[in-house]
Amino acid sequence: MNQNEIIEEYKELHKGSRFSRGTALLKHIPELTRLAQLLNVSSVLDYGCGKAVFWKTPNWRGIFNNVIGDLTLYDPAVPEFSTPPPDTRFDMVICTDVLEHVHPDHTVEFLDRLLLYTRRVLFLNVSTTLAKKTFKDGTNLHINVRTRHEWEKLIRERQSELGVKKATFPAVVVRYDEEVNF
């Protein structure tokens, strides 16, 4: 499958009410709250937000102690959030349970986009194992499984490359599914 076919498959999967509700974010809320306060984050982009269940709750700003003023949600497979984010930088970019779903041929471009959107901190959550679910053709949903070492090397390379070209030096926080208890 190519990247466009993958997105079309995800659009179909998202039609189900229980698929990709954006709940991968929940286990990271305490750390994200601390980062937002520490770095005085006022603008956030959740890139790959799914159905954004957490962000739709009325008290999410209170959980973040009202430090976040501007929230942008994006997910190309969810019609409600499929408008690409503006070409600007955000204090914090959050991308949980997404990178392992990006076609391997598009990983560098995808990481570059995330880094260029980020002003202060990029928060990534990545799975290094196969998913329990598959596409209709039997392909595993995690089409981009890499080891921790491979992800860390690639992220460092992209930071270094972009830092030289674009003077962008955001902090990157990476959490792997096996590290996070929920």
C-alpha positions in Angstrom: 0.0 0.0 0.0 1.2 3.5 -0.7 0.6 6.5 1.7 -2.6 7.6 -0.1 -4.1 4.1 0.1 -3.2 3.9 3.8 -5.0 7.2 4.5 -8.1 6.0 2.6 -8.0 2.8 4.6 -7.8 4.8 7.8 -10.8 7.0 6.7 -12.8 3.8 6.4 -11.6 2.5 9.8 -12.4 5.9 11.4 -16.1 5.5 10.4 -16.3 3.0 13.3 -17.1 4.8 16.5 -14.5 2.9 18.6 -11.5 3.2 16.2 -8.8 5.8 17.0 -10.6 7.9 19.5 -7.4 9.8 20.3 -7.1 8.0 23.7 -3.4 7.2 23.2 -2.9 10.7 24.5 -4.5 10.1 27.9 -1.6 8.2 29.5 0.7 11.2 28.7 -1.5 14.0 30.1 0.5 14.3 33.4 3.8 14.7 31.6 2.3 16.9 28.9 0.8 19.1 31.6 4.2 19.4 33.3 6.0 20.2 30.0 3.3 22.8 29.1 3.7 24.6 32.5 7.5 24.4 32.5 7.9 25.7 29.0 5.1 28.2 29.2 3.3 26.6 26.3 0.4 28.6 24.9 -0.1 27.0 21.5 -0.5 23.2 20.8 -0.8 21.1 17.7 -2.0 17.6 18.1 -0.9 16.0 14.9 -2.8 12.8 14.3 -5.4 13.5 17.0 -7.8 10.8 15.9 -11.3 11.6 17.0 -9.8 13.8 19.8 -11.9 12.5 22.6 -9.8 14.2 25.3 -9.7 17.6 23.6 -13.5 17.5 23.3 -14.0 17.2 27.1 -15.1 20.5 28.6 -12.5 20.6 31.3 -9.3 19.9 29.3 -8.0 23.5 29.8 -8.4 23.1 33.5 -6.3 19.9 33.5 -3.6 22.0 31.8 -4.0 24.7 34.4 -5.3 27.0 31.6 -1.8 27.6 30.2 -2.8 26.5 26.7 -4.7 29.2 24.8 -4.5 28.0 21.2 -5.2 24.4 20.3 -5.1 23.0 16.7 -6.2 19.4 15.9 -5.2 17.6 12.8 -5.9 14.1 11.5 -6.1 13.5 7.7 -8.3 10.5 8.2 -11.0 12.3 10.3 -13.1 14.7 8.3 -13.7 17.0 11.3 -9.9 17.5 11.7 -8.7 17.0 8.1 -7.8 20.6 7.3 -4.0 20.8 7.4 -2.6 23.0 10.2 -1.5 26.6 9.3 2.0 27.0 8.2 3.2 28.3 11.5 5.0 27.1 14.6 3.4 25.9 17.8 5.0 25.9 21.2 4.2 22.2 21.6 3.5 19.6 19.0 2.0 16.3 20.2 2.1 13.2 18.0 1.0 10.0 19.9 0.5 6.6 18.3 1.1 8.0 14.7 4.7 7.4 13.5 4.3 3.6 13.4 1.3 4.2 11.0 3.3 6.4 8.5 4.5 4.7 5.4 8.2 4.1 5.8 9.0 6.0 2.6 7.4 9.1 4.1 8.9 8.9 7.6 11.7 11.5 7.0 9.3 14.0 5.4 6.8 13.4 8.2 9.4 13.9 11.0 10.7 17.1 9.2 7.1 18.5 9.1 6.6 17.8 12.8 10.0 19.5 13.7 9.3 22.5 11.5 5.9 23.0 13.2 7.6 22.9 16.7 8.8 26.0 18.5 9.6 24.6 21.9 8.9 20.8 22.4 7.8 17.9 20.2 6.2 15.1 22.2 6.2 11.7 20.4 4.8 8.4 21.5 5.9 5.5 19.3 5.1 1.8 19.3 8.0 -0.5 18.5 5.8 -3.6 18.1 3.2 -4.8 15.7 -0.4 -3.8 16.3 -3.2 -6.3 17.1 -5.3 -5.0 14.2 -4.8 -5.3 10.5 -6.1 -3.6 7.3 -8.6 -5.5 5.2 -5.8 -7.0 3.1 -4.1 -8.4 6.3 -1.3 -5.8 6.4 -0.6 -4.9 10.0 -1.7 -1.4 11.0 1.8 -0.7 12.3 3.5 -0.5 8.9 6.5 1.4 10.2 7.9 -0.7 13.1 11.4 0.2 14.1 13.5 -0.4 17.2 14.0 2.3 19.8 17.6 2.7 18.6 16.4 3.2 14.9 13.8 5.8 15.9 16.2 7.7 18.1 18.9 7.7 15.4 16.5 9.0 12.8 15.1 11.7 15.0 18.6 12.9 15.9 19.5 12.9 12.2 16.4 14.9 11.3 17.0 17.4 14.2 20.6 17.9 13.1 19.7 18.3 9.5 16.9 20.8 10.1 18.8 22.6 12.8 21.5 23.5 10.4 19.2 24.4 7.5 16.3 26.1 9.3 17.7 27.1 12.7 15.0 25.0 14.4 16.1 23.4 17.7 13.1 22.2 19.6 13.4 19.8 22.4 12.1 16.3 21.5 10.6 14.0 24.1 10.0 10.4 22.9 8.1 7.8 24.8 7.8 4.2 23.7 4.7 2.2 24.5 6.6 -0.3 26.6 7.7 2.6 28.9 4.3 4.0 29.7 2.0 2.4 32.3 -1.6 3.3 32.1 
